[in-house]
């Protein structure tokens, strides 16, 4: 059974994704911490700050659809929470289609006096299905 904190974080994840999908910058401002950072994993990783992400949403970086896959990890630890999931994203940047399978890892924190959950850090990376790396790491698991 999922904890109440984990259920809340999953609901916030969907709120944020819908805000991006709809280009709702006001909702995104509410959900993103003032210190938010997005790291896109690539051969040359790329960083976006809160202002850049909010400005890009709905214009330069369009989210046209998303689906959360079966691989979901959610954990609340006091005033912090982790959420990680495989996503199918229909996205484009300046008209270039970048749709596909992505891995997302988010770090949420309770902020300020109101103790409202806000996303502080998001990491996105394309999933490379041809890599032997996951199987190699799986082989290191002591509990198997």
N, CA, C and O atoms as a GROMACS GRO file, in nm:
protein
  576
    1UNK      N    1   0.083  -0.118   0.000
    1UNK     CA    2   0.000   0.000   0.000
    1UNK      C    3   0.088   0.125   0.000
    1UNK      O    4   0.183   0.133   0.078
    2UNK      N    5   0.059   0.221  -0.085
    2UNK     CA    6   0.137   0.342  -0.097
    2UNK      C    7   0.109   0.433   0.023
    2UNK      O    8  -0.005   0.443   0.069
    3UNK      N    9   0.214   0.500   0.073
    3UNK     CA   10   0.194   0.593   0.183
    3UNK      C   11   0.122   0.718   0.134
    3UNK      O   12   0.120   0.747   0.014
    4UNK      N   13   0.063   0.791   0.227
    4UNK     CA   14  -0.011   0.913   0.193
    4UNK      C   15   0.082   1.014   0.124
    4UNK      O   16   0.042   1.079   0.028
    5UNK      N   17   0.206   1.026   0.174
    5UNK     CA   18   0.302   1.117   0.113
    5UNK      C   19   0.333   1.080  -0.031
    5UNK      O   20   0.342   1.168  -0.118
    6UNK      N   21   0.349   0.951  -0.058
    6UNK     CA   22   0.379   0.906  -0.194
    6UNK      C   23   0.263   0.932  -0.288
    6UNK      O   24   0.284   0.972  -0.403
    7UNK      N   25   0.141   0.910  -0.240
    7UNK     CA   26   0.023   0.937  -0.322
    7UNK      C   27   0.015   1.086  -0.354
    7UNK      O   28  -0.018   1.123  -0.467
    8UNK      N   29   0.045   1.171  -0.258
    8UNK     CA   30   0.044   1.316  -0.278
    8UNK      C   31   0.149   1.355  -0.382
    8UNK      O   32   0.121   1.437  -0.470
    9UNK      N   33   0.267   1.300  -0.374
    9UNK     CA   34   0.373   1.333  -0.470
    9UNK      C   35   0.332   1.289  -0.610
    9UNK      O   36   0.353   1.363  -0.706
   10UNK      N   37   0.275   1.170  -0.624
   10UNK     CA   38   0.231   1.124  -0.756
   10UNK      C   39   0.125   1.216  -0.814
   10UNK      O   40   0.124   1.244  -0.934
   11UNK      N   41   0.034   1.265  -0.729
   11UNK     CA   42  -0.068   1.360  -0.776
   11UNK      C   43  -0.003   1.490  -0.821
   11UNK      O   44  -0.043   1.548  -0.922
   12UNK      N   45   0.096   1.537  -0.747
   12UNK     CA   46   0.166   1.660  -0.785
   12UNK      C   47   0.243   1.643  -0.915
   12UNK      O   48   0.252   1.736  -0.995
   13UNK      N   49   0.299   1.524  -0.936
   13UNK     CA   50   0.369   1.496  -1.062
   13UNK      C   51   0.272   1.514  -1.180
   13UNK      O   52   0.307   1.577  -1.280
   14UNK      N   53   0.153   1.460  -1.167
   14UNK     CA   54   0.054   1.473  -1.275
   14UNK      C   55   0.008   1.618  -1.291
   14UNK      O   56  -0.013   1.664  -1.404
   15UNK      N   57  -0.007   1.691  -1.181
   15UNK     CA   58  -0.044   1.832  -1.190
   15UNK      C   59   0.063   1.910  -1.268
   15UNK      O   60   0.030   1.992  -1.354
   16UNK      N   61   0.189   1.882  -1.238
   16UNK     CA   62   0.297   1.953  -1.306
   16UNK      C   63   0.302   1.916  -1.454
   16UNK      O   64   0.320   2.003  -1.538
   17UNK      N   65   0.287   1.789  -1.485
   17UNK     CA   66   0.290   1.748  -1.625
   17UNK      C   67   0.174   1.807  -1.704
   17UNK      O   68   0.190   1.847  -1.819
   18UNK      N   69   0.055   1.813  -1.641
   18UNK     CA   70  -0.061   1.875  -1.708
   18UNK      C   71  -0.039   2.025  -1.727
   18UNK      O   72  -0.077   2.081  -1.831
   19UNK      N   73   0.023   2.090  -1.629
   19UNK     CA   74   0.052   2.233  -1.643
   19UNK      C   75   0.147   2.256  -1.760
   19UNK      O   76   0.128   2.350  -1.837
   20UNK      N   77   0.248   2.170  -1.775
   20UNK     CA   78   0.342   2.181  -1.888
   20UNK      C   79   0.267   2.155  -2.018
   20UNK      O   80   0.284   2.229  -2.115
   21UNK      N   81   0.185   2.051  -2.020
   21UNK     CA   82   0.107   2.014  -2.139
   21UNK      C   83   0.019   2.131  -2.185
   21UNK      O   84   0.005   2.156  -2.304
   22UNK      N   85  -0.040   2.200  -2.089
   22UNK     CA   86  -0.131   2.310  -2.121
   22UNK      C   87  -0.062   2.445  -2.131
   22UNK      O   88  -0.126   2.546  -2.161
   23UNK      N   89   0.069   2.448  -2.107
   23UNK     CA   90   0.143   2.574  -2.110
   23UNK      C   91   0.099   2.668  -1.999
   23UNK      O   92   0.104   2.790  -2.015
   24UNK      N   93   0.055   2.612  -1.886
   24UNK     CA   94   0.005   2.690  -1.773
   24UNK      C   95   0.122   2.733  -1.684
   24UNK      O   96   0.160   2.664  -1.590
   25UNK      N   97   0.178   2.848  -1.717
   25UNK     CA   98   0.296   2.896  -1.645
   25UNK      C   99   0.266   2.932  -1.500
   25UNK      O  100   0.351   2.915  -1.413
   26UNK      N  101   0.146   2.979  -1.474
   26UNK     CA  102   0.108   3.014  -1.337
   26UNK      C  103   0.111   2.890  -1.248
   26UNK      O  104   0.164   2.895  -1.137
   27UNK      N  105   0.055   2.779  -1.296
   27UNK     CA  106   0.056   2.654  -1.219
   27UNK      C  107   0.199   2.603  -1.203
   27UNK      O  108   0.234   2.550  -1.097
   28UNK      N  109   0.280   2.617  -1.306
   28UNK     CA  110   0.418   2.571  -1.297
   28UNK      C  111   0.495   2.652  -1.193
   28UNK      O  112   0.574   2.596  -1.117
   29UNK      N  113   0.474   2.783  -1.188
   29UNK     CA  114   0.541   2.867  -1.089
   29UNK      C  115   0.508   2.821  -0.948
   29UNK      O  116   0.594   2.823  -0.859
   30UNK      N  117   0.384   2.781  -0.927
   30UNK     CA  118   0.341   2.735  -0.795
   30UNK      C  119   0.409   2.603  -0.756
   30UNK      O  120   0.441   2.581  -0.639
   31UNK      N  121   0.430   2.515  -0.855
   31UNK     CA  122   0.483   2.382  -0.827
   31UNK      C  123   0.634   2.373  -0.829
   31UNK      O  124   0.691   2.281  -0.770
   32UNK      N  125   0.702   2.467  -0.896
   32UNK     CA  126   0.847   2.463  -0.904
   32UNK      C  127   0.910   2.553  -0.798
   32UNK      O  128   0.870   2.668  -0.782
   33UNK      N  129   1.005   2.500  -0.727
   33UNK     CA  130   1.079   2.576  -0.628
   33UNK      C  131   1.154   2.691  -0.695
   33UNK      O  132   1.190   2.682  -0.813
   34UNK      N  133   1.177   2.798  -0.621
   34UNK     CA  134   1.255   2.910  -0.674
   34UNK      C  135   1.396   2.868  -0.710
   34UNK      O  136   1.463   2.934  -0.790
   35UNK      N  137   1.442   2.759  -0.652
   35UNK     CA  138   1.577   2.708  -0.680
   35UNK      C  139   1.574   2.587  -0.774
   35UNK      O  140   1.672   2.513  -0.784
   36UNK      N  141   1.462   2.566  -0.842
   36UNK     CA  142   1.447   2.452  -0.933
   36UNK      C  143   1.557   2.447  -1.039
   36UNK      O  144   1.599   2.550  -1.091
   37UNK      N  145   1.601   2.326  -1.069
   37UNK     CA  146   1.695   2.301  -1.179
   37UNK      C  147   1.651   2.175  -1.251
   37UNK      O  148   1.606   2.078  -1.189
   38UNK      N  149   1.664   2.178  -1.383
   38UNK     CA  150   1.639   2.061  -1.467
   38UNK      C  151   1.770   2.024  -1.533
   38UNK      O  152   1.835   2.109  -1.595
   39UNK      N  153   1.809   1.899  -1.520
   39UNK     CA  154   1.929   1.848  -1.587
   39UNK      C  155   1.882   1.747  -1.690
   39UNK      O  156   1.816   1.648  -1.655
   40UNK      N  157   1.915   1.771  -1.816
   40UNK     CA  158   1.885   1.676  -1.922
   40UNK      C  159   2.012   1.598  -1.950
   40UNK      O  160   2.112   1.653  -1.994
   41UNK      N  161   2.006   1.468  -1.921
   41UNK     CA  162   2.122   1.382  -1.942
   41UNK      C  163   2.146   1.358  -2.090
   41UNK      O  164   2.057   1.312  -2.161
   42UNK      N  165   2.264   1.387  -2.133
   42UNK     CA  166   2.305   1.368  -2.273
   42UNK      C  167   2.457   1.363  -2.274
   42UNK      O  168   2.521   1.382  -2.170
   43UNK      N  169   2.515   1.338  -2.390
   43UNK     CA  170   2.661   1.336  -2.400
   43UNK      C  171   2.718   1.466  -2.346
   43UNK      O  172   2.822   1.467  -2.279
   44UNK      N  173   2.651   1.575  -2.375
   44UNK     CA  174   2.681   1.705  -2.314
   44UNK      C  175   2.556   1.745  -2.235
   44UNK      O  176   2.463   1.802  -2.292
   45UNK      N  177   2.552   1.716  -2.103
   45UNK     CA  178   2.433   1.745  -2.023
   45UNK      C  179   2.396   1.893  -2.033
   45UNK      O  180   2.481   1.980  -2.052
   46UNK      N  181   2.266   1.920  -2.018
   46UNK     CA  182   2.214   2.055  -2.030
   46UNK      C  183   2.135   2.089  -1.904
   46UNK      O  184   2.065   2.004  -1.849
   47UNK      N  185   2.147   2.213  -1.859
   47UNK     CA  186   2.081   2.260  -1.738
   47UNK      C  187   1.984   2.372  -1.772
   47UNK      O  188   2.018   2.463  -1.848
   48UNK      N  189   1.863   2.364  -1.716
   48UNK     CA  190   1.767   2.475  -1.724
   48UNK      C  191   1.730   2.516  -1.583
   48UNK      O  192   1.708   2.431  -1.497
   49UNK      N  193   1.723   2.646  -1.559
   49UNK     CA  194   1.675   2.695  -1.431
   49UNK      C  195   1.523   2.713  -1.436
   49UNK      O  196   1.462   2.689  -1.540
   50UNK      N  197   1.465   2.753  -1.326
   50UNK     CA  198   1.320   2.767  -1.315
   50UNK      C  199   1.264   2.864  -1.418
   50UNK      O  200   1.169   2.833  -1.488
   51UNK      N  201   1.324   2.981  -1.427
   51UNK     CA  202   1.275   3.083  -1.519
   51UNK      C  203   1.278   3.033  -1.664
   51UNK      O  204   1.183   3.055  -1.739
   52UNK      N  205   1.386   2.967  -1.703
   52UNK     CA  206   1.399   2.914  -1.839
   52UNK      C  207   1.296   2.804  -1.867
   52UNK      O  208   1.237   2.801  -1.975
   53UNK      N  209   1.274   2.716  -1.770
   53UNK     CA  210   1.178   2.606  -1.789
   53UNK      C  211   1.037   2.660  -1.803
   53UNK      O  212   0.962   2.617  -1.890
   54UNK      N  213   1.001   2.754  -1.718
   54UNK     CA  214   0.866   2.810  -1.723
   54UNK      C  215   0.844   2.884  -1.855
   54UNK      O  216   0.738   2.873  -1.916
   55UNK      N  217   0.943   2.958  -1.897
   55UNK     CA  218   0.932   3.033  -2.024
   55UNK      C  219   0.921   2.937  -2.142
   55UNK      O  220   0.846   2.963  -2.236
   56UNK      N  221   0.995   2.827  -2.139
   56UNK     CA  222   0.996   2.731  -2.251
   56UNK      C  223   0.865   2.651  -2.260
   56UNK      O  224   0.824   2.610  -2.368
   57UNK      N  225   0.801   2.629  -2.144
   57UNK     CA  226   0.680   2.546  -2.141
   57UNK      C  227   0.572   2.606  -2.230
   57UNK      O  228   0.533   2.722  -2.215
   58UNK      N  229   0.525   2.527  -2.321
   58UNK     CA  230   0.416   2.570  -2.408
   58UNK      C  231   0.460   2.648  -2.530
   58UNK      O  232   0.378   2.676  -2.618
   59UNK      N  233   0.586   2.683  -2.537
   59UNK     CA  234   0.634   2.756  -2.656
   59UNK      C  235   0.750   2.681  -2.719
   59UNK      O  236   0.729   2.599  -2.808
   60UNK      N  237   0.872   2.707  -2.674
   60UNK     CA  238   0.990   2.644  -2.734
   60UNK      C  239   1.000   2.495  -2.706
   60UNK      O  240   1.044   2.419  -2.792
   61UNK      N  241   0.958   2.452  -2.587
   61UNK     CA  242   0.964   2.311  -2.549
   61UNK      C  243   0.823   2.266  -2.520
   61UNK      O  244   0.771   2.285  -2.410
   62UNK      N  245   0.760   2.206  -2.620
   62UNK     CA  246   0.619   2.166  -2.610
   62UNK      C  247   0.606   2.021  -2.567
   62UNK      O  248   0.669   1.931  -2.624
   63UNK      N  249   0.525   2.000  -2.466
   63UNK     CA  250   0.485   1.866  -2.427
   63UNK      C  251   0.347   1.844  -2.488
   63UNK      O  252   0.252   1.913  -2.453
   64UNK      N  253   0.338   1.747  -2.578
   64UNK     CA  254   0.212   1.719  -2.648
   64UNK      C  255   0.139   1.598  -2.592
   64UNK      O  256   0.026   1.570  -2.631
   65UNK      N  257   0.203   1.525  -2.503
   65UNK     CA  258   0.143   1.408  -2.441
   65UNK      C  259   0.246   1.335  -2.356
   65UNK      O  260   0.366   1.345  -2.379
   66UNK      N  261   0.197   1.262  -2.257
   66UNK     CA  262   0.287   1.183  -2.172
   66UNK      C  263   0.212   1.064  -2.116
   66UNK      O  264   0.090   1.066  -2.102
   67UNK      N  265   0.287   0.961  -2.085
   67UNK     CA  266   0.232   0.843  -2.019
   67UNK      C  267   0.338   0.792  -1.924
   67UNK      O  268   0.453   0.772  -1.962
   68UNK      N  269   0.299   0.770  -1.799
   68UNK     CA  270   0.390   0.715  -1.699
   68UNK      C  271   0.392   0.564  -1.718
   68UNK      O  272   0.287   0.500  -1.722
   69UNK      N  273   0.510   0.507  -1.728
   69UNK     CA  274   0.524   0.363  -1.748
   69UNK      C  275   0.504   0.284  -1.619
   69UNK      O  276   0.464   0.340  -1.517
   70UNK      N  277   0.532   0.156  -1.626
   70UNK     CA  278   0.515   0.067  -1.511
   70UNK      C  279   0.626   0.080  -1.409
   70UNK      O  280   0.607   0.046  -1.292
   71UNK      N  281   0.742   0.130  -1.451
   71UNK     CA  282   0.855   0.145  -1.360
   71UNK      C  283   0.844   0.279  -1.287
   71UNK      O  284   0.880   0.383  -1.341
   72UNK      N  285   0.792   0.274  -1.163
   72UNK     CA  286   0.775   0.396  -1.083
   72UNK      C  287   0.836   0.371  -0.946
   72UNK      O  288   0.816   0.265  -0.886
   73UNK      N  289   0.910   0.469  -0.897
   73UNK     CA  290   0.969   0.464  -0.764
   73UNK      C  291   0.931   0.593  -0.693
   73UNK      O  292   0.956   0.702  -0.744
   74UNK      N  293   0.871   0.581  -0.577
   74UNK     CA  294   0.830   0.698  -0.500
   74UNK      C  295   0.862   0.674  -0.354
   74UNK      O  296   0.828   0.569  -0.299
   75UNK      N  297   0.928   0.773  -0.291
   75UNK     CA  298   0.967   0.757  -0.151
   75UNK      C  299   0.967   0.893  -0.083
   75UNK      O  300   1.029   0.988  -0.131
   76UNK      N  301   0.897   0.901   0.029
   76UNK     CA  302   0.894   1.023   0.109
   76UNK      C  303   0.986   1.002   0.229
   76UNK      O  304   0.979   0.901   0.298
   77UNK      N  305   1.074   1.101   0.251
   77UNK     CA  306   1.169   1.095   0.362
   77UNK      C  307   1.160   1.229   0.434
   77UNK      O  308   1.227   1.325   0.395
   78UNK      N  309   1.079   1.235   0.538
   78UNK     CA  310   1.060   1.361   0.611
   78UNK      C  311   1.009   1.470   0.519
   78UNK      O  312   0.906   1.452   0.453
   79UNK      N  313   1.079   1.585   0.513
   79UNK     CA  314   1.033   1.696   0.430
   79UNK      C  315   1.077   1.686   0.284
   79UNK      O  316   1.066   1.783   0.209
   80UNK      N  317   1.126   1.571   0.244
   80UNK     CA  318   1.174   1.550   0.108
   80UNK      C  319   1.107   1.427   0.048
   80UNK      O  320   1.060   1.338   0.120
   81UNK      N  321   1.103   1.423  -0.084
   81UNK     CA  322   1.046   1.307  -0.152
   81UNK      C  323   1.118   1.286  -0.284
   81UNK      O  324   1.159   1.381  -0.350
   82UNK      N  325   1.132   1.161  -0.320
   82UNK     CA  326   1.190   1.123  -0.448
   82UNK      C  327   1.081   1.058  -0.532
   82UNK      O  328   0.998   0.982  -0.481
   83UNK      N  329   1.082   1.088  -0.659
   83UNK     CA  330   0.990   1.024  -0.751
   83UNK      C  331   1.067   0.998  -0.879
   83UNK      O  332   1.128   1.089  -0.934
   84UNK      N  333   1.066   0.875  -0.925
   84UNK     CA  334   1.135   0.839  -1.048
   84UNK      C  335   1.044   0.748  -1.129
   84UNK      O  336   0.975   0.662  -1.075
   85UNK      N  337   1.046   0.768  -1.260
   85UNK     CA  338   0.957   0.689  -1.345
   85UNK      C  339   1.007   0.688  -1.488
   85UNK      O  340   1.075   0.779  -1.535
   86UNK      N  341   0.969   0.581  -1.555
   86UNK     CA  342   0.987   0.575  -1.700
   86UNK      C  343   0.867   0.646  -1.761
   86UNK      O  344   0.753   0.625  -1.719
   87UNK      N  345   0.893   0.731  -1.861
   87UNK     CA  346   0.788   0.808  -1.926
   87UNK      C  347   0.794   0.790  -2.077
   87UNK      O  348   0.902   0.776  -2.135
   88UNK      N  349   0.679   0.789  -2.137
   88UNK     CA  350   0.670   0.804  -2.282
   88UNK      C  351   0.630   0.949  -2.303
   88UNK      O  352   0.521   0.991  -2.264
   89UNK      N  353   0.718   1.026  -2.364
   89UNK     CA  354   0.692   1.168  -2.384
   89UNK      C  355   0.675   1.198  -2.532
   89UNK      O  356   0.752   1.152  -2.616
   90UNK      N  357   0.574   1.276  -2.562
   90UNK     CA  358   0.557   1.333  -2.696
   90UNK      C  359   0.598   1.478  -2.681
   90UNK      O  360   0.519   1.563  -2.639
   91UNK      N  361   0.724   1.507  -2.717
   91UNK     CA  362   0.777   1.642  -2.696
   91UNK      C  363   0.847   1.691  -2.821
   91UNK      O  364   0.893   1.613  -2.906
   92UNK      N  365   0.855   1.822  -2.830
   92UNK     CA  366   0.932   1.884  -2.938
   92UNK      C  367   0.993   2.012  -2.886
   92UNK      O  368   0.936   2.082  -2.803
   93UNK      N  369   1.110   2.041  -2.938
   93UNK     CA  370   1.178   2.167  -2.908
   93UNK      C  371   1.198   2.239  -3.039
   93UNK      O  372   1.264   2.190  -3.131
   94UNK      N  373   1.139   2.358  -3.046
   94UNK     CA  374   1.145   2.440  -3.168
   94UNK      C  375   1.110   2.359  -3.292
   94UNK      O  376   1.177   2.371  -3.395
   95UNK      N  377   1.006   2.276  -3.282
   95UNK     CA  378   0.957   2.199  -3.396
   95UNK      C  379   1.030   2.069  -3.421
   95UNK      O  380   0.988   1.993  -3.509
   96UNK      N  381   1.137   2.039  -3.348
   96UNK     CA  382   1.211   1.913  -3.364
   96UNK      C  383   1.151   1.809  -3.269
   96UNK      O  384   1.148   1.828  -3.148
   97UNK      N  385   1.102   1.697  -3.326
   97UNK     CA  386   1.039   1.592  -3.248
   97UNK      C  387   1.143   1.514  -3.169
   97UNK      O  388   1.237   1.458  -3.225
   98UNK      N  389   1.126   1.511  -3.037
   98UNK     CA  390   1.215   1.437  -2.948
   98UNK      C  391   1.137   1.332  -2.868
   98UNK      O  392   1.177   1.293  -2.758
   99UNK      N  393   1.026   1.288  -2.924
   99UNK     CA  394   0.939   1.192  -2.856
   99UNK      C  395   1.011   1.060  -2.836
   99UNK      O  396   1.099   1.022  -2.913
  100UNK      N  397   0.972   0.990  -2.730
  100UNK     CA  398   1.028   0.859  -2.704
  100UNK      C  399   1.022   0.824  -2.557
  100UNK      O  400   0.950   0.886  -2.479
  101UNK      N  401   1.101   0.724  -2.520
  101UNK     CA  402   1.108   0.677  -2.382
  101UNK      C  403   1.214   0.757  -2.307
  101UNK      O  404   1.326   0.773  -2.353
  102UNK      N  405   1.176   0.805  -2.190
  102UNK     CA  406   1.264   0.886  -2.106
  102UNK      C  407   1.260   0.833  -1.964
  102UNK      O  408   1.161   0.772  -1.923
  103UNK      N  409   1.366   0.855  -1.891
  103UNK     CA  410   1.370   0.827  -1.749
  103UNK      C  411   1.375   0.961  -1.678
  103UNK      O  412   1.455   1.048  -1.712
  104UNK      N  413   1.288   0.978  -1.577
  104UNK     CA  414   1.279   1.102  -1.502
  104UNK      C  415   1.301   1.073  -1.354
  104UNK      O  416   1.246   0.976  -1.301
  105UNK      N  417   1.380   1.154  -1.289
  105UNK     CA  418   1.401   1.146  -1.144
  105UNK      C  419   1.378   1.285  -1.086
  105UNK      O  420   1.444   1.380  -1.127
  106UNK      N  421   1.285   1.296  -0.991
  106UNK     CA  422   1.248   1.424  -0.932
  106UNK      C  423   1.274   1.424  -0.782
  106UNK      O  424   1.259   1.323  -0.714
  107UNK      N  425   1.315   1.541  -0.733
  107UNK     CA  426   1.338   1.563  -0.590
  107UNK      C  427   1.244   1.675  -0.545
  107UNK      O  428   1.257   1.789  -0.589
  108UNK      N  429   1.150   1.642  -0.457
  108UNK     CA  430   1.052   1.736  -0.404
  108UNK      C  431   1.089   1.773  -0.260
  108UNK      O  432   1.145   1.692  -0.187
  109UNK      N  433   1.056   1.900  -0.222
  109UNK     CA  434   1.080   1.946  -0.085
  109UNK      C  435   0.961   2.026  -0.036
  109UNK      O  436   0.894   2.094  -0.114
  110UNK      N  437   0.936   2.017   0.092
  110UNK     CA  438   0.835   2.105   0.153
  110UNK      C  439   0.901   2.241   0.169
  110UNK      O  440   1.014   2.251   0.216
  111UNK      N  441   0.830   2.346   0.128
  111UNK     CA  442   0.890   2.479   0.128
  111UNK      C  443   0.819   2.574   0.222
  111UNK      O  444   0.698   2.568   0.241
  112UNK      N  445   0.898   2.662   0.282
  112UNK     CA  446   0.847   2.777   0.356
  112UNK      C  447   0.753   2.745   0.470
  112UNK      O  448   0.742   2.631   0.515
  113UNK      N  449   0.688   2.849   0.513
  113UNK     CA  450   0.596   2.840   0.626
  113UNK      C  451   0.475   2.755   0.593
  113UNK      O  452   0.425   2.681   0.678
  114UNK      N  453   0.427   2.765   0.468
  114UNK     CA  454   0.308   2.690   0.427
  114UNK      C  455   0.335   2.540   0.414
  114UNK      O  456   0.241   2.461   0.404
  115UNK      N  457   0.462   2.500   0.415
  115UNK     CA  458   0.500   2.359   0.401
  115UNK      C  459   0.438   2.296   0.277
  115UNK      O  460   0.392   2.182   0.280
  116UNK      N  461   0.438   2.372   0.168
  116UNK     CA  462   0.385   2.324   0.040
  116UNK      C  463   0.494   2.247  -0.033
  116UNK      O  464   0.611   2.288  -0.033
  117UNK      N  465   0.457   2.135  -0.095
  117UNK     CA  466   0.552   2.058  -0.174
  117UNK      C  467   0.586   2.135  -0.301
  117UNK      O  468   0.496   2.186  -0.369
  118UNK      N  469   0.716   2.143  -0.333
  118UNK     CA  470   0.761   2.203  -0.458
  118UNK      C  471   0.874   2.119  -0.515
  118UNK      O  472   0.954   2.060  -0.442
  119UNK      N  473   0.877   2.113  -0.647
  119UNK     CA  474   0.982   2.038  -0.715
  119UNK      C  475   1.110   2.121  -0.717
  119UNK      O  476   1.111   2.234  -0.766
  120UNK      N  477   1.217   2.065  -0.663
  120UNK     CA  478   1.345   2.136  -0.655
  120UNK      C  479   1.441   2.092  -0.765
  120UNK      O  480   1.524   2.172  -0.810
  121UNK      N  481   1.430   1.967  -0.809
  121UNK     CA  482   1.529   1.915  -0.904
  121UNK      C  483   1.464   1.807  -0.990
  121UNK      O  484   1.396   1.718  -0.938
  122UNK      N  485   1.486   1.815  -1.121
  122UNK     CA  486   1.438   1.712  -1.213
  122UNK      C  487   1.553   1.672  -1.304
  122UNK      O  488   1.627   1.756  -1.355
  123UNK      N  489   1.567   1.542  -1.323
  123UNK     CA  490   1.665   1.490  -1.417
  123UNK      C  491   1.591   1.407  -1.520
  123UNK      O  492   1.511   1.320  -1.487
  124UNK      N  493   1.619   1.435  -1.647
  124UNK     CA  494   1.557   1.364  -1.759
  124UNK      C  495   1.667   1.306  -1.846
  124UNK      O  496   1.769   1.371  -1.872
  125UNK      N  497   1.647   1.184  -1.890
  125UNK     CA  498   1.743   1.122  -1.982
  125UNK      C  499   1.669   1.026  -2.075
  125UNK      O  500   1.578   0.954  -2.033
  126UNK      N  501   1.709   1.026  -2.202
  126UNK     CA  502   1.653   0.930  -2.298
  126UNK      C  503   1.695   0.790  -2.257
  126UNK      O  504   1.807   0.770  -2.210
  127UNK      N  505   1.606   0.694  -2.277
  127UNK     CA  506   1.637   0.556  -2.246
  127UNK      C  507   1.701   0.491  -2.368
  127UNK      O  508   1.646   0.496  -2.478
  128UNK      N  509   1.816   0.432  -2.345
  128UNK     CA  510   1.889   0.363  -2.452
  128UNK      C  511   1.865   0.214  -2.434
  128UNK      O  512   1.924   0.150  -2.348
  129UNK      N  513   1.777   0.158  -2.518
  129UNK     CA  514   1.740   0.017  -2.505
  129UNK      C  515   1.853  -0.079  -2.541
  129UNK      O  516   1.849  -0.196  -2.501
  130UNK      N  517   1.953  -0.034  -2.615
  130UNK     CA  518   2.058  -0.124  -2.661
  130UNK      C  519   2.176  -0.136  -2.569
  130UNK      O  520   2.271  -0.207  -2.602
  131UNK      N  521   2.176  -0.072  -2.455
  131UNK     CA  522   2.291  -0.071  -2.366
  131UNK      C  523   2.296  -0.196  -2.278
  131UNK      O  524   2.193  -0.237  -2.224
  132UNK      N  525   2.414  -0.256  -2.261
  132UNK     CA  526   2.429  -0.370  -2.170
  132UNK      C  527   2.442  -0.326  -2.024
  132UNK      O  528   2.446  -0.410  -1.934
  133UNK      N  529   2.448  -0.193  -1.999
  133UNK     CA  530   2.472  -0.139  -1.866
  133UNK      C  531   2.370  -0.186  -1.761
  133UNK      O  532   2.412  -0.232  -1.655
  134UNK      N  533   2.238  -0.178  -1.787
  134UNK     CA  534   2.144  -0.222  -1.682
  134UNK      C  535   2.163  -0.368  -1.641
  134UNK      O  536   2.156  -0.400  -1.522
  135UNK      N  537   2.187  -0.457  -1.736
  135UNK     CA  538   2.209  -0.597  -1.703
  135UNK      C  539   2.338  -0.615  -1.622
  135UNK      O  540   2.344  -0.697  -1.531
  136UNK      N  541   2.440  -0.538  -1.655
  136UNK     CA  542   2.566  -0.545  -1.582
  136UNK      C  543   2.546  -0.502  -1.437
  136UNK      O  544   2.598  -0.566  -1.345
  137UNK      N  545   2.473  -0.394  -1.415
  137UNK     CA  546   2.447  -0.346  -1.279
  137UNK      C  547   2.358  -0.446  -1.206
  137UNK      O  548   2.382  -0.474  -1.088
  138UNK      N  549   2.256  -0.500  -1.273
  138UNK     CA  550   2.169  -0.600  -1.212
  138UNK      C  551   2.251  -0.718  -1.160
  138UNK      O  552   2.218  -0.776  -1.056
  139UNK      N  553   2.356  -0.754  -1.230
  139UNK     CA  554   2.442  -0.863  -1.187
  139UNK      C  555   2.515  -0.837  -1.058
  139UNK      O  556   2.567  -0.930  -0.995
  140UNK      N  557   2.521  -0.709  -1.016
  140UNK     CA  558   2.588  -0.673  -0.891
  140UNK      C  559   2.496  -0.680  -0.770
  140UNK      O  560   2.543  -0.666  -0.657
  141UNK      N  561   2.368  -0.703  -0.790
  141UNK     CA  562   2.272  -0.703  -0.681
  141UNK      C  563   2.294  -0.823  -0.590
  141UNK      O  564   2.290  -0.937  -0.636
  142UNK      N  565   2.317  -0.799  -0.463
  142UNK     CA  566   2.344  -0.906  -0.368
  142UNK      C  567   2.219  -0.980  -0.324
  142UNK      O  568   2.228  -1.093  -0.277
  143UNK      N  569   2.102  -0.919  -0.339
  143UNK     CA  570   1.978  -0.982  -0.289
  143UNK      C  571   1.914  -1.075  -0.388
  143UNK      O  572   1.812  -1.136  -0.356
  144UNK      N  573   1.968  -1.090  -0.509
  144UNK     CA  574   1.907  -1.177  -0.608
  144UNK      C  575   1.915  -1.321  -0.567
  144UNK      O  576   1.868  -1.409  -0.639
   0.00000   0.00000   0.00000
